[in-house]
Amino acid sequence: IFKSRGFLSGFFGDGLADTSPLFQLISKHVTDDFLKKVAHEYNQRGRWLLIGTTNIDAGTPVIWNMGQIASVGSPESLELFRKILLASASIPAAFPPVMFDFMIDGKEFQEMHVDGGATTQVFLYPGAAANRAKEIGVKRITNRQAYIIRNARLDIDWQQTERRTLSIAGRAISQLIQSQGIGDLYRIYNITQDDRVGFNLAYIGSDFNFPHVEEFDTKYMQALYDYGYQRARKGYDWSKYPPGYRKSIEEDTTMQPELLNTKPVQKKTK
């Protein structure tokens, strides 16, 4: 899905690899007929396909409504659909960013977009969406459930780090990404609790230890797929809380049992 550019070309260019093979693969599968199916699901069944990228210039996440884009049904919307998919997989520095052309007030400009994970690892919906729904009188569905799949382990994966610059930097970045993902899960949990939506989380458990030799390792991908498939077949036990949430509450109440029976303090006034 990519071709190496060589160290010098990659270092002084916009990415270490050329992703034109990936774009060709996307174009092979994302066709006019594919877009018609996405548009049908969006318009007739109310199903939304949302994909996130990062506007690297503004440093903000961007969520694209792919169903609405597919509904346009033009050659331009097909190209845009494909470019969004490519941008969402464009790991900063490793893969080149994707440029999007815009026109506002008659002036043309470009935005540089990369993988949405640069700003958020997991997203559900904007927290303000529920408030807006109330304002315009959208009827609330009584039993609403959110199912979040985090394609990562949530426990700390111990590994020895070599005393070398790239090794230390790579390990630090991977830990930063993991912490960011856990923070996203807490943010999503808070949104669901505010909006009275059920929280259901799936993630890669600590019992999955298949060796990950290289990026885009097909053997690892197949083993991970089989792992998820077998757990789903047996009836997946969805977690109802983000990682460490219940543990922290139980520890707090164990150390301070009075928190369980706290009564509001009543002040007497003369």
WOLIN-V135820 format. One record per residue. N is the residue number from 1. BURIAL is 1 if it has 24 or more other ideal C-beta (glycine too) atoms within 12 Angstrom, else 0. Layout:
n:N burial:BURIAL
n:N burial:BURIAL
This chain:
n:1 burial:1
n:2 burial:1
n:3 burial:0
n:4 burial:0
n:5 burial:0
n:6 burial:0
n:7 burial:0
n:8 burial:0
n:9 burial:0
n:10 burial:0
n:11 burial:0
n:12 burial:0
n:13 burial:0
n:14 burial:0
n:15 burial:1
n:16 burial:1
n:17 burial:1
n:18 burial:1
n:19 burial:1
n:20 burial:0
n:21 burial:0
n:22 burial:1
n:23 burial:1
n:24 burial:0
n:25 burial:0
n:26 burial:1
n:27 burial:0
n:28 burial:0
n:29 burial:0
n:30 burial:1
n:31 burial:0
n:32 burial:0
n:33 burial:0
n:34 burial:1
n:35 burial:1
n:36 burial:0
n:37 burial:0
n:38 burial:1
n:39 burial:1
n:40 burial:0
n:41 burial:0
n:42 burial:1
n:43 burial:0
n:44 burial:0
n:45 burial:0
n:46 burial:0
n:47 burial:0
n:48 burial:0
n:49 burial:1
n:50 burial:1
n:51 burial:1
n:52 burial:1
n:53 burial:1
n:54 burial:1
n:55 burial:1
n:56 burial:1
n:57 burial:0
n:58 burial:0
n:59 burial:0
n:60 burial:0
n:61 burial:1
n:62 burial:1
n:63 burial:1
n:64 burial:1
n:65 burial:1
n:66 burial:1
n:67 burial:1
n:68 burial:1
n:69 burial:1
n:70 burial:1
n:71 burial:1
n:72 burial:0
n:73 burial:1
n:74 burial:0
n:75 burial:0
n:76 burial:0
n:77 burial:1
n:78 burial:1
n:79 burial:1
n:80 burial:1
n:81 burial:1
n:82 burial:1
n:83 burial:1
n:84 burial:1
n:85 burial:1
n:86 burial:1
n:87 burial:1
n:88 burial:1
n:89 burial:1
n:90 burial:1
n:91 burial:1
n:92 burial:1
n:93 burial:0
n:94 burial:1
n:95 burial:1
n:96 burial:1
n:97 burial:1
n:98 burial:1
n:99 burial:0
n:100 burial:1
n:101 burial:0
n:102 burial:0
n:103 burial:0
n:104 burial:0
n:105 burial:0
n:106 burial:0
n:107 burial:0
n:108 burial:0
n:109 burial:0
n:110 burial:0
n:111 burial:1
n:112 burial:1
n:113 burial:1
n:114 burial:1
n:115 burial:1
n:116 burial:1
n:117 burial:1
n:118 burial:1
n:119 burial:1
n:120 burial:1
n:121 burial:1
n:122 burial:1
n:123 burial:1
n:124 burial:1
n:125 burial:1
n:126 burial:0
n:127 burial:0
n:128 burial:0
n:129 burial:0
n:130 burial:1
n:131 burial:0
n:132 burial:0
n:133 burial:0
n:134 burial:0
n:135 burial:0
n:136 burial:0
n:137 burial:0
n:138 burial:0
n:139 burial:0
n:140 burial:0
n:141 burial:0
n:142 burial:0
n:143 burial:0
n:144 burial:0
n:145 burial:0
n:146 burial:1
n:147 burial:0
n:148 burial:1
n:149 burial:1
n:150 burial:1
n:151 burial:0
n:152 burial:1
n:153 burial:1
n:154 burial:1
n:155 burial:0
n:156 burial:0
n:157 burial:0
n:158 burial:0
n:159 burial:0
n:160 burial:0
n:161 burial:0
n:162 burial:0
n:163 burial:0
n:164 burial:0
n:165 burial:0
n:166 burial:0
n:167 burial:0
n:168 burial:0
n:169 burial:0
n:170 burial:0
n:171 burial:0
n:172 burial:0
n:173 burial:0
n:174 burial:0
n:175 burial:0
n:176 burial:0
n:177 burial:1
n:178 burial:1
n:179 burial:0
n:180 burial:1
n:181 burial:1
n:182 burial:1
n:183 burial:0
n:184 burial:1
n:185 burial:1
n:186 burial:1
n:187 burial:1
n:188 burial:1
n:189 burial:1
n:190 burial:0
n:191 burial:1
n:192 burial:1
n:193 burial:0
n:194 burial:0
n:195 burial:1
n:196 burial:0
n:197 burial:1
n:198 burial:0
n:199 burial:1
n:200 burial:1
n:201 burial:1
n:202 burial:1
n:203 burial:1
n:204 burial:1
n:205 burial:0
n:206 burial:0
n:207 burial:0
n:208 burial:1
n:209 burial:0
n:210 burial:0
n:211 burial:0
n:212 burial:0
n:213 burial:0
n:214 burial:0
n:215 burial:0
n:216 burial:0
n:217 burial:0
n:218 burial:0
n:219 burial:0
n:220 burial:0
n:221 burial:0
n:222 burial:0
n:223 burial:0
n:224 burial:1
n:225 burial:0
n:226 burial:0
n:227 burial:1
n:228 burial:0
n:229 burial:0
n:230 burial:0
n:231 burial:0
n:232 burial:0
n:233 burial:0
n:234 burial:0
n:235 burial:0
n:236 burial:0
n:237 burial:0
n:238 burial:0
n:239 burial:1
n:240 burial:0
n:241 burial:1
n:242 burial:1
n:243 burial:1
n:244 burial:0
n:245 burial:0
n:246 burial:0
n:247 burial:0
n:248 burial:0
n:249 burial:0
n:250 burial:0
n:251 burial:0
n:252 burial:0
n:253 burial:0
n:254 burial:0
n:255 burial:0
n:256 burial:0
n:257 burial:0
n:258 burial:0
n:259 burial:0
n:260 burial:0
n:261 burial:0
n:262 burial:0
n:263 burial:0
n:264 burial:0
n:265 burial:0
n:266 burial:0
n:267 burial:0
n:268 burial:0
n:269 burial:0
n:270 burial:0
